[in-house]
Amino acid sequence: MSDDEKPVKKPPRKVTPAYLQRAALAYLERYASSAENLRRVLKRKVDKRCRLRGEDPAEFSEMIDEVVAKSLRTGLIDDTRYAEARVATLRRRGGSARAIQAKLSAKGVDRTTIAAALEGGEEDDEEKAAHALARRRKLGPYRPGERAPYRDKDLAALARAGFRFDVARQVVDGEREDSGL
């Protein structure tokens, strides 16, 4: 074989239900997921293999649905539990209700599940989340030095993060909140 010849790569193995089940388990070991997100991940894997093998990925959609349904039946994935966990995490990091809705929608969680997960929290969750974001980004009362010249910028930053104006104003014009840590 000469230097300019490359060895021919074997195509990947055929997609089987066992392969899809292993792929789903491997993904779920590392990441929490919604049913729709798992379906998208498996579809991408199938699409890649089919492209390399010259097959039609549509043939495997039933197999993907079966693996997702089995994962739901066995409790490996639960959209409600996933949404509640993500809401709690994103709230701690300073996520507004709007931002959380957008992120969960992008992961394929339906609106009613998202609304239920957001309602499950406390009344002042939005304000606590705004304080958490202000603390992380050093906005408003968490800004070192004089904060008055930066008031409008701080309000705009909270508004871009999805917080209502009244909540943003309350945080920026208010006092520091104990972190509780």
ROBA-95441 format. One line per 2 residues: number of its first residue (from 1); for each residue y, z, x of C-alpha. Coordinates in nm, 4 decimals. Layout:
# residues N
NUM	Y,Z,X ~ ...
This chain:
# residues 181
1	0.0000,0.0000,0.0000 ~ 0.3408,-0.0919,0.1398
3	0.6487,0.1304,0.1433 ~ 0.8281,-0.0477,-0.1426
5	0.5366,-0.0130,-0.3872 ~ 0.5356,0.2971,-0.6020
7	0.2131,0.4427,-0.7344 ~ 0.1667,0.3733,-1.1047
9	0.2216,0.6871,-1.3098 ~ -0.0350,0.7634,-1.5759
11	0.1072,0.7952,-1.9262 ~ 0.1022,1.1465,-2.0720
13	-0.1863,1.2541,-2.2913 ~ -0.1899,1.1732,-2.6598
15	-0.0117,1.4111,-2.8971 ~ -0.2641,1.6362,-3.0710
17	-0.2301,1.9289,-3.3118 ~ -0.3502,2.1605,-3.0337
19	-0.0784,2.0297,-2.7995 ~ 0.1887,2.0835,-3.0664
21	0.0632,2.4356,-3.1377 ~ 0.0716,2.5223,-2.7659
23	0.4208,2.3731,-2.7346 ~ 0.5421,2.5753,-3.0350
25	0.3947,2.8975,-2.8985 ~ 0.5433,2.8359,-2.5538
27	0.8859,2.7759,-2.7068 ~ 0.8657,3.0788,-2.9366
29	0.7603,3.3031,-2.6464 ~ 1.0931,3.2322,-2.4807
31	1.3342,3.1836,-2.7706 ~ 1.3886,3.3120,-3.1226
33	1.4067,3.0181,-3.3575 ~ 1.4515,2.9040,-3.7147
35	1.1921,2.6806,-3.8784 ~ 1.4199,2.3774,-3.8676
37	1.5068,2.4345,-3.5017 ~ 1.1370,2.4572,-3.4095
39	1.0789,2.1327,-3.6003 ~ 1.3581,1.9646,-3.3978
41	1.2166,2.0920,-3.0674 ~ 0.8679,1.9648,-3.1482
43	1.0092,1.6326,-3.2688 ~ 1.1918,1.5863,-2.9370
45	0.8691,1.6558,-2.7461 ~ 0.6780,1.4069,-2.9617
47	0.9546,1.1462,-2.9287 ~ 0.9457,1.1745,-2.5489
49	0.5670,1.1430,-2.5288 ~ 0.5613,0.8529,-2.7735
51	0.8329,0.6717,-2.5797 ~ 0.6269,0.7020,-2.2597
53	0.3057,0.5984,-2.4363 ~ 0.4594,0.3212,-2.6484
55	0.3628,0.4842,-2.9786 ~ 0.5450,0.5400,-3.3060
57	0.6691,0.9022,-3.3369 ~ 0.6720,0.8792,-3.7181
59	0.2923,0.9036,-3.7153 ~ 0.3153,1.2640,-3.5950
61	0.5683,1.4029,-3.8458 ~ 0.2926,1.5468,-4.0664
63	0.1392,1.7188,-3.7645 ~ 0.4772,1.8729,-3.6777
65	0.5255,1.9940,-4.0363 ~ 0.1795,2.1505,-4.0284
67	0.2514,2.3419,-3.7053 ~ 0.5854,2.4671,-3.8437
69	0.4191,2.5717,-4.1718 ~ 0.1462,2.7549,-3.9796
71	0.4101,2.9335,-3.7711 ~ 0.5857,3.0410,-4.0908
73	0.2604,3.1625,-4.2496 ~ 0.1634,3.3677,-3.9460
75	0.5099,3.5199,-3.9163 ~ 0.5967,3.3669,-3.5797
77	0.9183,3.2365,-3.7328 ~ 1.1210,3.3898,-4.0135
79	1.4608,3.2407,-4.0896 ~ 1.5902,3.5587,-4.2549
81	1.4967,3.7806,-3.9618 ~ 1.6305,3.5197,-3.7167
83	1.9634,3.4954,-3.9025 ~ 2.0059,3.8741,-3.9186
85	1.9344,3.9121,-3.5475 ~ 2.1738,3.6308,-3.4513
87	2.4482,3.7711,-3.6762 ~ 2.4156,4.1124,-3.5099
89	2.4235,3.9621,-3.1607 ~ 2.7143,3.7281,-3.2297
91	2.9133,4.0052,-3.4010 ~ 2.8737,4.2309,-3.0950
93	3.0024,3.9475,-2.8756 ~ 3.3060,3.8975,-3.1009
95	3.1950,3.6172,-3.3310 ~ 3.3842,3.5561,-3.6530
97	3.2040,3.4889,-3.9806 ~ 3.3081,3.1213,-3.9609
99	3.1789,3.0789,-3.6064 ~ 2.8525,3.2505,-3.6938
101	2.8058,3.0270,-3.9995 ~ 2.8607,2.7192,-3.7863
103	2.6147,2.8289,-3.5178 ~ 2.3415,2.9203,-3.7645
105	2.3937,2.5980,-3.9607 ~ 2.3534,2.4042,-3.6381
107	2.0174,2.5786,-3.5892 ~ 1.9036,2.4673,-3.9346
109	1.9384,2.7945,-4.1268 ~ 2.0323,2.7353,-4.4920
111	2.3599,2.8641,-4.6407 ~ 2.2085,3.1290,-4.8676
113	2.0191,3.2883,-4.5787 ~ 2.3353,3.2861,-4.3658
115	2.5415,3.4401,-4.6474 ~ 2.2802,3.7130,-4.7017
117	2.2710,3.7944,-4.3290 ~ 2.6515,3.8148,-4.3113
119	2.6723,4.0351,-4.6221 ~ 2.4180,4.2762,-4.4791
121	2.6729,4.4082,-4.2306 ~ 2.9465,4.6670,-4.2673
123	3.2804,4.6113,-4.4397 ~ 3.4850,4.6143,-4.1194
125	3.2488,4.3939,-3.9151 ~ 3.5068,4.1147,-3.8943
127	3.7668,4.3486,-3.7479 ~ 3.5164,4.5038,-3.5052
129	3.4142,4.1560,-3.3922 ~ 3.7798,4.0597,-3.3426
131	3.8300,4.3720,-3.1302 ~ 3.5184,4.2867,-2.9294
133	3.6499,3.9361,-2.8595 ~ 3.9974,4.0690,-2.7748
135	3.8386,4.3212,-2.5360 ~ 3.6260,4.0521,-2.3673
137	3.9144,3.8059,-2.3349 ~ 4.1782,4.0736,-2.2618
139	4.3954,3.9888,-2.5619 ~ 4.6487,4.2017,-2.7487
141	4.6076,4.5732,-2.6780 ~ 4.3481,4.5006,-2.4092
143	4.5913,4.2889,-2.2068 ~ 4.7008,4.4576,-1.8833
145	5.0765,4.4886,-1.8487 ~ 5.3298,4.3786,-2.1070
147	5.1706,4.2120,-2.4071 ~ 5.4714,4.1104,-2.6240
149	5.5377,3.7740,-2.4511 ~ 5.1737,3.6724,-2.5115
151	5.1507,3.7728,-2.8796 ~ 5.1498,3.4158,-3.0171
153	4.8941,3.2986,-2.7614 ~ 4.6682,3.5918,-2.8424
155	4.6968,3.5231,-3.2171 ~ 4.6140,3.1577,-3.1555
157	4.3089,3.2479,-2.9461 ~ 4.1710,3.4671,-3.2258
159	4.2497,3.1997,-3.4854 ~ 4.0636,2.9360,-3.2810
161	3.7682,3.1748,-3.2689 ~ 3.7629,3.1624,-3.6502
163	3.9291,3.4903,-3.7466 ~ 4.1642,3.5074,-4.0454
165	4.5335,3.5490,-3.9620 ~ 4.5577,3.8964,-4.1140
167	4.2634,4.0195,-3.9035 ~ 4.4020,3.8564,-3.5891
169	4.7465,4.0074,-3.6473 ~ 4.5981,4.3512,-3.7119
171	4.4049,4.3386,-3.3831 ~ 4.6818,4.1897,-3.1661
173	4.9527,4.4217,-3.3008 ~ 4.7249,4.7251,-3.3217
175	4.5983,4.9741,-3.0707 ~ 4.2882,4.9710,-2.8541
177	3.9660,5.0563,-3.0298 ~ 3.7061,5.2720,-2.8544
179	3.4256,5.0499,-2.7309 ~ 3.1626,5.2992,-2.8417
181	2.9738,5.2522,-2.5156
